[in-house]
Amino acid sequence: MSDILIVDDERDIRELVADILEDEGYETRLAGNSDDCMAEINAAPPALLILDIWLKDSRMDGIDILKAVKRDNPDVPVVIISGHGNIEIAVAAIKQGAYDFIEKPFNIDQLMVVIRRAMETSRLRRENSALKRGEASATELIGECPTFRTMVGQLDKVAKTNSRVMLTGPAGAGKEIAARYIHAQSNRASGPFVTVNCAGVAPERMEEVLFGRESPERGVESGLLEEAHGGVVYFDEVADMPIGTQSKILRVLVDQQFQRVGGGDKVRVDLRVVSSTNRDLDTEIRAGRFREELFHRLRVVPIAVPSLEERREDIPVLAAHFIERCNAEQGLPLRDLGDEAVALLQTMSWPGNVRQLKNLVERVLILGDETGPIETRELLSNEDRDSDGDRVVLSGALATLPLREAREAFEREYLLTQINRFGGNISRTAQFVGMERSALHRKLKSLGVVTGAKAGGGRTAHAEAVSEAAE
């Protein structure tokens, strides 16, 4: 898309403009009527369209063509050619989305100024689209644990289809990365990936942000749905979408078209929709905060994104990945993780999931030592350490217990944490804590800790379980 399409019913004018532009090094295509014009655009959208506002003996006039181009190829700038006496119509065309207009008979210098500006606009739009595609295609899914690989397998299967996907999981687990992975692996990878932050847009502005606006003062302003034409629109935390907007999005999913706020014309879009939520939408539906019909339209393929607690085995590789990224993108130290640091990371609580791990790694690289392996003291916040930084502070509940009860409580929590850290594998847990496997079983039994089967192939430990899985 690097040539200029010239559309004029007067052969002399279109050939004159073509000769001028070709002398300046541009490639051109010519069309003398609306049918030829639309055929050229459908074959390959040009970098720029120069369009006569009146086209004799044509099915569509310049305004009709302009509307079609802005609907289906909004990134193509359109320069209107207007005869004397048609200036008011040309100004109206600007409000419909035309880039500029040139009055006949035109001055060559003026023509070239407008053309150069329009071509620069076209170049910047192409570069912006390429950057968005690069951002999506660079998405990496890091992890090897069975739960995570099961999710990746589901994403691979659904990516090649055009089905709507709903991603569920806690905040920070990586739902947007999963959505970008779907886009990058799909046949829409060359199209845009547009995120709609449903929680971050004021309810009164949501429709304008999504559908765009038309007004006499500001002309036509595209919304996020138009930007996503030909690609993927991602509704991040869709449960936060205003209930009034939900009904209009439902109509878009059915008709693949909508009207801008303040506008009258229908805007057609070709979209694939991926959505995410960390809420129970069944509860939201019962409370009247989410439309059940929209839920069923969006949740054609549901995929659960596991929390970091469910994939502790992946913590070392994730942390190493974030260290490499911080080094490449910010020039932060490229440090290793010692065995003790890995053990601590795998036993910590992660309410913020992968996002929390990434932030912790970045904080340590900024504030910690510049060389050497990362140590456990660097991973603990000030609240987790006493004044000299060498001892972990006891929790209030543990500190009030007699020694024997405190020791049992500590051992129970410690062993539960280690078993979960190793995905329920008793042999690996015994090796790490320095016990024989049979001795660990006896210790767990004495503490009232039993292991039970866990969905997804792994196992976990629960003090309240009622039977022990066969080892």
Helices and strands as residue ranges (DSSP letters): E 4-7, H 11-23, E 28-31, H 34-43, E 48-52, H 62-72, E 78-82, H 87-95, E 100-103, H 108-137, H 146-159, E 165-168, H 175-185, E 193-197, G 203-205, H 206-211, E 213-215, E 219-221, H 224-227, E 232-236, G 238-240, H 243-255, E 257-259, E 266-268, E 272-277, H 281-286, H 292-298, E 301-304, G 308-314, H 315-330, H 339-347, H 353-367, H 376-379, G 382-384, H 396-399, H 403-421, H 426-433, H 437-446, E 450-453, E 459-462
